[in-house]
């Protein structure tokens, strides 16, 4: 789960480009993501995915990968930019 508050579309696009072939970022409406998670848990009781429903608050996205999680985390951390001063 990644938090994308104060992240511009250009920065998010650059992150997606650097993740190509290694992972995928999924963004969506929080209510729709919670609904999908809730329906999945109803079909598969006791699934560990249930904990994700509470995390769908604010501007969040999911990062999916079949590869090395450490490598994906490194790529995400390399694309972090400091927030502008207000």
C-alpha positions as CSV (number, residue, x, y, z in Angstrom):
1,X,0.0,0.0,0.0
2,X,1.4,3.4,-1.0
3,X,0.2,6.8,0.2
4,X,0.0,9.4,-2.6
5,X,-0.9,12.6,-0.8
6,X,0.8,15.6,-2.5
7,X,2.1,13.4,-5.4
8,X,1.7,14.9,-8.8
9,X,0.6,13.0,-11.9
10,X,4.1,13.5,-13.5
11,X,5.8,12.0,-10.5
12,X,3.4,9.0,-10.4
13,X,3.9,8.4,-14.1
14,X,7.7,8.4,-13.7
15,X,7.3,5.9,-10.8
16,X,5.1,3.6,-13.0
17,X,7.7,3.8,-15.8
18,X,10.5,2.8,-13.5
19,X,8.3,-0.1,-12.2
20,X,7.6,-1.6,-15.6
21,X,8.3,-5.3,-15.8
22,X,8.7,-5.4,-12.0
23,X,5.4,-4.3,-10.5
24,X,2.2,-2.5,-11.1
25,X,0.5,0.4,-9.3
26,X,-3.2,0.3,-9.0
27,X,-5.1,3.4,-8.1
28,X,-8.9,3.7,-7.7
29,X,-11.8,5.1,-5.8
30,X,-11.6,4.1,-2.2
31,X,-15.3,3.1,-2.0
32,X,-14.9,0.8,-5.0
33,X,-11.7,-0.7,-3.7
34,X,-13.3,-1.4,-0.3
35,X,-16.4,-2.9,-2.0
36,X,-14.2,-5.3,-4.1
37,X,-12.2,-6.3,-1.0
38,X,-15.4,-6.8,1.0
39,X,-16.9,-9.0,-1.8
40,X,-13.7,-11.0,-2.0
41,X,-13.7,-11.7,1.7
42,X,-17.3,-12.8,1.6
43,X,-16.4,-15.4,-1.1
44,X,-13.2,-16.4,0.8
45,X,-13.8,-16.1,4.5
46,X,-10.7,-15.7,6.6
47,X,-8.6,-14.3,3.8
48,X,-5.8,-12.1,4.9
49,X,-6.9,-9.5,2.4
50,X,-9.6,-8.4,4.9
51,X,-7.0,-6.2,6.7
52,X,-6.6,-4.1,3.6
53,X,-10.1,-2.7,3.8
54,X,-9.2,-0.5,6.8
55,X,-6.2,0.8,4.9
56,X,-8.3,2.3,2.1
57,X,-8.5,5.8,3.7
58,X,-7.1,8.9,2.0
59,X,-5.1,8.9,-1.2
60,X,-3.8,5.3,-1.4
61,X,-2.8,2.9,-4.1
62,X,-1.8,-0.8,-4.2
63,X,1.5,-2.0,-5.7
64,X,1.4,-5.6,-7.0
65,X,4.5,-7.6,-7.9
66,X,5.5,-11.2,-8.4
67,X,9.2,-10.2,-8.2
68,X,11.5,-9.2,-5.4
69,X,9.7,-7.0,-2.9
70,X,12.9,-5.3,-1.8
71,X,13.7,-4.3,-5.4
72,X,10.2,-2.8,-5.8
73,X,10.5,-0.9,-2.5
74,X,13.9,0.5,-3.5
75,X,12.4,1.8,-6.8
76,X,9.5,3.4,-4.9
77,X,11.8,5.1,-2.4
78,X,14.0,6.4,-5.2
79,X,11.0,8.2,-6.6
80,X,10.0,10.0,-3.4
81,X,10.3,13.8,-3.6
82,X,10.1,16.2,-0.7
83,X,6.8,18.1,-0.4
84,X,6.9,21.8,-1.4
85,X,7.0,24.3,1.4
86,X,3.7,26.0,2.0
